[in-house]
Amino acid sequence: MTDRKTQRLYDIQECAGQVKASLAKLEQQQKPGEQTGKGSKTDVLMAAKEEIQNLIKKGYTAKQIAEALHGDVFGILPKTITQLFATTKKPKRVKQTSQPSGSKKTNTAQAPASTESKAVSRPGTFTIRKDSVDL
């Protein structure tokens, strides 16, 4: 038993006219990329992106902006504003290595008994000594 959907056919002239009218209405009512309808707090802030960025350029802090919004619109954390509208990017932290992986030295020979008094100050290394008798 196969359930096939039949393709719905439209009157080209009639629907094309409706499409054109709908698109003209869209162009009159909204700017390109402008969000309308319901959304999250982030969506609301992004709709006012230009105004918030102008305030930040003038020297207002994220805390001041968040307090102004809290009193009039909704509560928002300054951290959210900073994350959305940060103008300066922090450099990425690079992991530092002590030695390149190809230049590791291996010491397979045992140290002579006379070097027991010398302490090696390099991190991650130690002096190999013979077993003591006083066990």
Secondary structure, DSSP 8 states (H G I E B T S, - for coil): -----------HHHHHHHHHHHHHHHHHH--TT---S---HHHHHHHTHHHHHHHHHHT--HHHHHHHHHHHT----HHHHHHHH--S---------SS-GGG-----S---GGGGG----STT--------S--
